[in-house]
Every structure is written in structure tokens, then in C-alpha cells.
Amino acid sequence: MTHSHLIPALVAGLIEGIVEWLPVSSKTMITLYFSLMGIKVQSAYNLGLIANVGSFFAAVYYFRREVWGVLKALGHPFSDEPFARLLRFLFVGTLATGVIGIPLYVSIQSTFGLVGGSIAMIIIGVLLLITAFIARRKEQMMKNAAPATGTEKPVTAVSALVTGAMQGLAALPGISRSGMTITPLLWMGFSGEESIRLSFMLDVLALLGAGVVPVVIGRGGQTAILQFGLGATLIMLLVAAVVSFLAINAVLKLAAKLRTSAVTFVIAVITLLAPIAALVRL
């Protein structure tokens, strides 16, 4: 690992550890940051995905009660017990995420490989604008969401398929995973509290998958790690894990109060303006 990559690794880990739990795309924030540091957009995007593995460990710990309940439910997956229902929701949702997300990832790799960095940044900016719109819609729905009750709306195969498919769309740079999953859950009648819980439970496996897919499919992830350095990548993951452990509880509580749609919109405009200005000068 070169000293030039040490600070970017620390900063990227910090971004992942905090932003992952906000309705803002952490992989996109890392992609933008690494692009500013001179790393090619394609590699920056892959590193943003790989950074998710750091938050995976924090998610497992934070939801350890639910994770343990789901693991025990593997012995009776078709029962009507709450954790068995949650297991089925996670299985179907994760399957739908993979069916949508993996082909999207491959397509993004091909696209970023063909277009220049400026065009790639414009694509990311447009997708950030879409995320800002979705986040704004989610904020409005959260205000009107039904309060949590002792008996929550039961999860079904349909709710799992819809939520998982929407999560798969978050493979696109600029698209927020939590925004894409909480919004349809609210639309389907789940309370705000339950929508957040289901969204982040579904995120546990998605975080691991997001980090593993770039390494095992194609050579995008491997190339990114070689360019950034294995040592720097491991430091990024370690910092992401530690910061996630320390911040997840506070950030999740803060996320319910923040108007992240406005922040995302500003980031989208900045992302769009920089490459457009460069193209105009050309």
C-alpha cells in the first residue's frame, strides 16, 4: 500500500460507516470521492461496492437478535412463527435482488468501460436526481405512515418480491438502497418503523453480496483492488466496520429526522455541473 492511498482509504471507510445508514447511496459517495482522487470511475464504483462488506459486520451485530432468530428458523422455515416469516421474506427478497442487481452490475461495468469519465459522472448525477425524488417521496410517506402497533402487517411473497426487486435497482450508482426499499414497503401499508426494520434486515445480506459480486463476477473488483492496493482496501473495510459499529444506532435515529432528499439533490447538481462544464470547455 502506498502512503498516497492511506488517507483515501480512511476517508472512504468513514463515508461508508456513516452514509450506509442514511437514505443516501454510500457507494455513490465513495465513487465520487475516489473519482476526485484520480481513480477511474469504473474502479471507484467497484471500490464503493466492496466497502459495503465493512458495514455488513456492523449490521449483523446490530440486528443480532433478528439474525439469530432467522438462523434458528432454518429448522422450521414454513411455520407461521414470526422469524420463519421473516426468513421467507429475506430469502425471496434476496433472490429478487440478485436477479435484478447482478445483470445491472454487469451492464454498468460494460457502460463505464465504454464511456468516458465525464459521461459516467453525468449518468451518476442523473441517477442521483432520481434518488432525490424517491427520497422526497419517502419523507412525505413517512409523515403519513401508520403508527407501529402490537400486530404488524404480515410480510408476504409479493411484498418480498417487490422490495427485493427494488433493492436490486440500487446496484445502479446514485440510487439509494434504503430509499428504494422503504418507499415500496410504506406504499404496501407497513408502518414506518416496520418498513425501516425490514429494509435494513434485507440490507444485511445485500451488503455482503454487494461487496462479493464485483470480486467474483468479471474482473472489475479485482482490478479496482489492484489499482487501489490490497492493504488500502483492507484498511477501508476495517474503518468502515469500526465506524459502522460506533455510528449505526445514532445515525439510524438521525436518519428519520433528516431531509436527505435536499442533500442528495445538491450533490446531484454538483455531480452534473462539473463534467458538463468540462465538456463545454472541450
N, C-alpha and C positions, 0 to 999 in steps of 0.2 A: 504493500500500500504506500502510495506517495503522500507526502505531507499536504500536497495541494488538494487531496481528496478527503482529508480528515475533517475539516470544517464542514464541507458539504454533507458528509455522512452524518455528522452530529445534527446539523440543521434539518436534514431530511427525516431523521429519526424523530426529532422533536415535532415536526409538522405532522408526521403520521400518528404519533402518540396522542396528539390533541385533536386534530381535524377529523380523524376517523370517526369520532363520536358526535360530530356535528353534521347537520344536513348539508354538508359541502363535500365535494369529491376530493378526498385526501390524495388519491393517485394523481389527480389533475394538478393539485397544488404542488406536488413533488415534481411532476413533469415540467411545469412552468419554471420552478426553481432551478432544476437541473439544466433546462434549456438556457436559462440566463447564465449559468455557469459554463456554458460552452459545450455541453453534451448533446449529441444529436437527439432530436425529438423522439425518434423510434426507441432508442436506448433509454432515454429519460422516462418514457411511458412504461417500459418494461420494469425499470427500477421502482417506479411508483407502485406497480402491482406487487412486486416482490416484497416491498416494505410492509405489505399487509400481514405478512407472517408474524412480524413482531407484535402486532395488535391481537393476533389470534390467541396467544397465550394469556393476555390480559382478559380477553373475552371469556375464555374457558374458566378462568378463576372467578370473574365477576358473576357469571351465570352458573357457578359450580353446583348449586342446588338443582337447577333445571337440568344441567348436563348429567349429573348423577342419576336423577330420576329417569331421564331418557335412556341412559345406558341400562338401567335395571328393567326398563320397559321392553328391551330387546327380547326378554324371555316370554313376554305375552303381548306382541305387537298389535294384535287385533282386538284386544279387550277395550272396554269403554272407560277404562281408567284414564284420568287426565293426562298423565305423562305418556301413555300409549297413544292418545290422540295427538299429543304434541310430537311424538316420534313420527307418526304418519305424515303430519304437516311438514316436518323438516325433511323427511325423505322425498316426498313428492315435490316440495318446493325446491330442494337442492337439485333434483333431477331436471326440473324445468329450467333452472338457472343454467345448468351445464349445456342443455340442448340449445338454448338461445345464446348463452355467453361465449362458448368456445368457438363456434363459427364466426361470431362477431369479432372475437380477438384475432383470429386468423385473417379476416378481412381487413382489420385495422392495420395489422402488420404489413399486408400487401400494399395498402393505400399509402402508409407512411414511407414505405420503401420506394414508391413511385413518385410521390410529390416532394417538393422542396420543403424546407423547414418553415418558410413563411406561409405557404398554403396549409401546412399541417396546423400551424398556430391559428389560422383563420377558422379551420374546421373546429378546433377545440373551443374557440371563442363563441362560435355559433351554438355549439352544444352546451356551453355554459349559460348562454341566454335561455336555452330550453330549460335547464336546471333551475334558473332563477324563477321562471314562470311556474314550474312544478312546485318549487319551494313556497312561492307566494300562495298558490292554491292550497298547499298543505297547511300553511299557517292559518288561512281562513277556515279550513275544515276543522282544525284542532280547536278553534274557539267555539265551534258549534257541535263538537263531538259529544256523544252521550257520555255521562259520567260513569266511572267504573262502578260495577255492582258486585254483589257477592256471587252472582251467577253470570259468567261472561258468555257471550255468543260462542257457540261451539265452532271449532275450525272444521272445514270440510275439504274434500279433494279439490273442489273448484277454487276455494279461497287459496289453497296451497299452490295450485297451478298458476293462477293469475299472479299471485305475489312472487312466486319463483321466476316466472317469465319476465316480469317487470324488473326483478333483480338482475336477470341475465342481461338486460339492456344497459345496465350500469357498467358493463365491460367497455362501453364507449367512453373515451376520455371526455371529461367535462360533465358527465352525468353522475349525480349523487345517488349512491346505493340506498341510503335510508330514505331519501325523498321519493325514490321510485317504489319503495315497498310500503312505507307508512301511508302514503296517499291512497292506494287502492284498498288497503285494509280499512281505513276510515270510510271510504266510499261504500264498502261492503257492510258497514254497520258496526264495526268493532269500536270499542271505546278508545279514547286517546291513549290511556295507559296500556291497554291490551295491545293496541297497534304497535306501540313502541317496543313492548316486550317481545312480541312475535317477530318484529322486524330485526331486532338485534339478536334474537336467538337464531334466526335464519342466517344472520351475518357470521356466526361462529365458523361454520363450515365454509362459507363463501370467502372468508379471509384466508383460510388455508388454501383453498382452491385457486384464488387469485394469485397467490404467491408461487404456487407449484406449476400452474399451467404454462407460464412463459418459459420455464426451465425444461419442461418435458415435451412441449409441442413446438416444433421448429427450433430455430437457434437464436431467436430474439433475446430470450432471457440470458442464455449463456454468453452471447456477445456483449450484452449490457454489463454483466458481471465482470467479464474480462476487461472491458473498457474502463469500468469504474474501479476495479480491483476487488478481489475476494475479501481482503481484510477490511476495506472500507464498507463493503456490503454487509459484512457481519457486524461491524460497529453500528451501522444504520439500523439493523434489526434489533440489536441489543438495546440501543437507546429508545427505539420505538416501543419495545416491550416494557422497559422500565417506566417510561413516561406514561404509557397506557395504564400500567398498574396504579400509578400515583394519581392520574388525572381522570380516569374513566367515570368515577362516581360524580365528581364535581361537574365535569363537562356535560354529562348526560342531563343533569339537573339544569344546567345553564342553557342547554340547547332548547329546552321547552320555552324559554323566555326570549331568546334571541331572534331577531328578524334577519335570518341568514339570506333570505331572498335578495335583500338590498345589497348585502355584501357581495353575493355571487354576481349580481348584475354589474356592480362596479368592476369586479375582476374580469368579467366577460368583456366589458367595453375596453379596458386597458389591453387585454389579450388581443382584441381585434385591431385596435388602433396601431399598435407597434408594427406588426407585419404589413398592414395596409400602407402605413407611411413609408416603410422601406420599399414596397413595391412601386409606390408612386414616384419615389426618387429615382428608381431604375428607369 
